[in-house]
Amino acid sequence: MTLTEKDSQYLWHPYTQHKTAQTPIAISRGEGALLWDENGKEYIDAIASWWVNPFGHSNRFIADAIYEQLTTLEHVLFGGFTHEPAIKVAEKLIEILPKNQQKIFFSDNGSTAVEVAIKVALQFFFNKNEKRTTIIAFENAFHGDTFAAMAASGISFYTQAFQGMFIDVVRIPVPVKGQEQESYDALKDVIQKDNCAGFIFEPLVQGAAGMVMYEPEALAKLMQICKEHNVLTIADEVMTGFGKTGKTFAMDYVTEVPDMICLSKALTGGTIPMAITTFTQEVFDAFYDDDINKALFHGHTFTANPTGCAAALASIDLLHTEEMQANIERIHKSHLDFQKKIEKHSKVITARTLGVIFAVEIKSVSEESYYGSMRTKLYNFFIDKGVVLRPVGNIVYILPPYIMSDEQLQKVYKTIEDAIEMV
Ligand SMILES: *Cc1c(COP(=O)(O)O)cnc(C)c1O
């Protein structure tokens, strides 16, 4: 049996209707921006394997750091114990995060980072004897698939089966160009009507919605409104963090600072599952008490796994090398050139770029759904050409590893242009 045949016998894949889905491609090796399947076919990973891998597959520098840590202290429980890798990650992050972030809480994926932030927002007010139980989120937001994260997410067919079982979430429009005022008004309205504890948002780019972008000034305005009403702000930087927007964090573009930040995805350079939620001193202090009931009773078995911490440290080191910063700049400029070229195409609705993130919306004859027929056609075309891209409906986006060469990038652009001609 081939790997693919064995797979279909035993495995259940994410976001997959197995009855109608195509068989998955078995990947046997990765290096830099490239992947090879079991038959030796080569693919360019143009979405950094779901946005996790900025420094390339099988990165030596990170692998060595992991090996060193694995053979020194692979894991130890974090309840009642601590270790240097966790402390170093905390020190490093506090140095590079927005200045008000003072406390670091570890977990192991983006959804749990969000879950922790939402629980903290709710318990923050519980501990202060204030009744605030509503969370505010954007339309079409994506914050993950665990229950609170799913409640905050607005992509409806992901969450349909669970409606009515969620914490209270009220949704406001995203302040995309021309709709800013609508968004501000909706936020003010929600805050007046409901007892709001927190506002969670993907800063500047909504990834899963199809790289929907909005301006830092609009986010700052929304955050100011929250601050005026003591609503905690949660920046979900799980996708945007670690250089993707051109700065280390998307929040670096924004004049306001959030109360909490969620990190994962590129945190360990796409090697080991790890996530972090960070907090201000003020948030932490609401849990700091002689009363044990005011503590945050949340934890995961692999909290602050030392091997994951070593991978995170190596990744952050790599991110801050001159070479990597130059790569980010190079890809950004290249995207802008491609945007200029492609946005004039008669089949293109619009194109947009921020940092290494590029997205183009293609005209579609019929209403295009998330996993619609055009999406399938595009996806198959890309795979056939050896380029890994996962369109969201009629939106094709690129989020390459920063080490992708100009030549590889040009091939990705060319494949997208050909795909636009084909549809
Ligand atoms: C991917 C993502 C998550 C969820 O992370 P997982 O590791 O898949 O649980 C949460 N928020 C944002 C913005 C994401 O892009």
The ligand as an SDF file (V2000), in Angstrom:
LIG
                    3D

 15 15  0  0  0  0  0  0  0  0999 V2000
   -4.4280   29.7490   13.1120 C   0  0  0  0  0  0  0  0  0  0  0  0
   -5.0160   30.7880   13.9870 C   0  0  0  0  0  0  0  0  0  0  0  0
   -5.5350   30.4670   15.2570 C   0  0  0  0  0  0  0  0  0  0  0  0
   -5.6340   29.0480   15.7540 C   0  0  0  0  0  0  0  0  0  0  0  0
   -4.3940   28.4610   15.9050 O   0  0  0  0  0  0  0  0  0  0  0  0
   -4.2700   26.8490   15.9620 P   0  0  0  0  0  0  0  0  0  0  0  0
   -2.8430   26.6220   16.2860 O   0  0  0  0  0  0  0  0  0  0  0  0
   -4.6710   26.3680   14.6090 O   0  0  0  0  0  0  0  0  0  0  0  0
   -5.1910   26.3860   17.0260 O   0  0  0  0  0  0  0  0  0  0  0  0
   -6.0010   31.4860   16.0480 C   0  0  0  0  0  0  0  0  0  0  0  0
   -5.9770   32.7600   15.6270 N   0  0  0  0  0  0  0  0  0  0  0  0
   -5.5000   33.1090   14.4270 C   0  0  0  0  0  0  0  0  0  0  0  0
   -5.4800   34.5440   14.0280 C   0  0  0  0  0  0  0  0  0  0  0  0
   -5.0140   32.1280   13.5590 C   0  0  0  0  0  0  0  0  0  0  0  0
   -4.5540   32.4790   12.3600 O   0  0  0  0  0  0  0  0  0  0  0  0
  1  2  1  0
  2  3  1  0
  2 14  2  0
  3  4  1  0
  3 10  2  0
  4  5  1  0
  5  6  1  0
  6  7  2  0
  6  8  1  0
  6  9  1  0
 10 11  1  0
 11 12  2  0
 12 13  1  0
 12 14  1  0
 14 15  1  0
M  END
$$$$
